[in-house]
Amino acid sequence: MTTRQLQVDAQPFVFDCEVQRTALVIIDMQRDFIEPGGFGESLGNDVALLAAIVPACQAVLAAWREAGGMVVHTRESHRPDLADCPPAKRNRGNPRLRIGDPGPMGRILVAGEPGNQIIDALKPAVMETVIDKPGKGAFYATPLQAKLQERSIRKLLFMGVTTEVCVQTSMREANDRGYDSLLLEDCTESYFPQFKAATLEMVRAQGGIVGWTTPSSSLLSAMGKA
Ligand code: C5J
């Protein structure tokens, strides 16, 4: 196997990685969060903010696939019987629409429903790993760590939504498991721009207490794709 080292200009300092030991993790780019007419919009969120990152995510995904790197897609997703959805998660805030209720694109956050699918623009390829996660973090109650270990993955590149919820939680879980993580700044978004900005700062504070951040152009440039 040929190894390919990358040196990515990032904050708080350069992020080094080897393509074959690094996975691109794309968090929850699901129809219900991103598309007009979905669950996210029904809660009053401006989904256009999230949809705006799709072209940058597509560019990184295409480059990473071409380089032969591992790709992981996650979906926030519950079993149809909701056995994996704690009542605290379902009932918090007494929402008008709860997990499992019929929503504009099928049952909310339930596996197999139309709104639970990853958007067509970032559709997983046949051999790529898709992780259905019942929590906000990608490691909690999922086979993600085992899948990464099978491929001897040590570093992670993160994209997806929302920055301060499922992306940040997954990065913190990865950090505690010993992975170095780089968050691609223009490939992640929040319904609340101030939360995104705060999360980027938080991740890279104190010498990268959670990980690194950088614009996707820095990664693409390190890959010779700028
Ligand atoms: C994600 C959420 N994917 N905000 N979910 O961040 O509830």
Residues whose N, C-alpha, C, O or C-beta is under 5 A from the ligand:
A	BS01	C5J	D28 E76 V161 T162 V165 C166
